Amino acid sequence: MSRSRFLHAAAVMAALLLGAGGAQASDKIKVVASFSILGEMVSEVGGDRVEIVSLVGPDGDAHFYEPTPGDVRTLAGAAIFFVNGLGFEGWIGRLEKSSGFKGKVVTATKGIASLESEKEAGGKAKRITDPHAWQSLAHGKIYVQNIRDGLIAVDPDGKATYQANASRFMADIDKVEGEVKTAVATLPPGRRRVITTHDAFGYFGTTYGLEFIAPEGVSTESEPSVQDLAKIIRQIKAQKIPAVFLENISDRRLLDQIAKETGAKVGGALYSDALSKPTGPAGTYLDMFRHNIKTLIAALSS
Ligand code: ZN
């Protein structure tokens, strides 16, 4: 074989290999999730049949996010878009519009009874919905069911796979929920109050019997007022709250200040609205719970 013919053959082989690779990649269902926790849950259910992009990645704050031109292109090419809902991602409507997305939108919190509260704002009572429903493992199973049904709707051929993956994942969720309940039960009633930066653990607290108090509300939008901060500092002292916890998505300065003024210890970092990087301590939905409960128990029981 002459050199030029060899090169030609090599080029044809390369083109064939690339073509095969490309065909393989495009066989997968293109899925977009709004944030890392939801994206990981979708990957548990979707397995090998799906290719997932989480728009707000590890340690990112999905309350406030500016979609990039890349996100617009990614969503435009997707078959299905998973969002949390309950007002968590205020930016998704604009993103859907600018991408011309024509696929299926699945709201993972559909069917969940949300936590509602009222806040005084400018002399008027404002109704506030807590979006952090994933922080209850019982609600996590409703997320899984919505994810499963959404994937079956866009990929009926994968029905058996999605059903099997969802059942396995829900069984794992039950197991971790048992571990969380057992761990909380070891805490004396007087050691079940916790301070975090923003109010992300309302569902966790309500479901598992801890009280979470936060200087910021259910969104990271507003900085706490001096009055809010003074109130929390008084409360920590009066109730002898033992520890304050950092969050992976929040600046630590606020909690360092509270810890300094009250003598409460900084009990470590909790994962609230985002996973860690895959190699970190909270790279999956269930590892996030395992890490958080371990961190809480370590600080509150000693
Ligand atoms: Zn949050």
Residues whose N, C-alpha, C, O or C-beta is under 5 A from the ligand:
A	BS01	ZN	A200 V218 D273
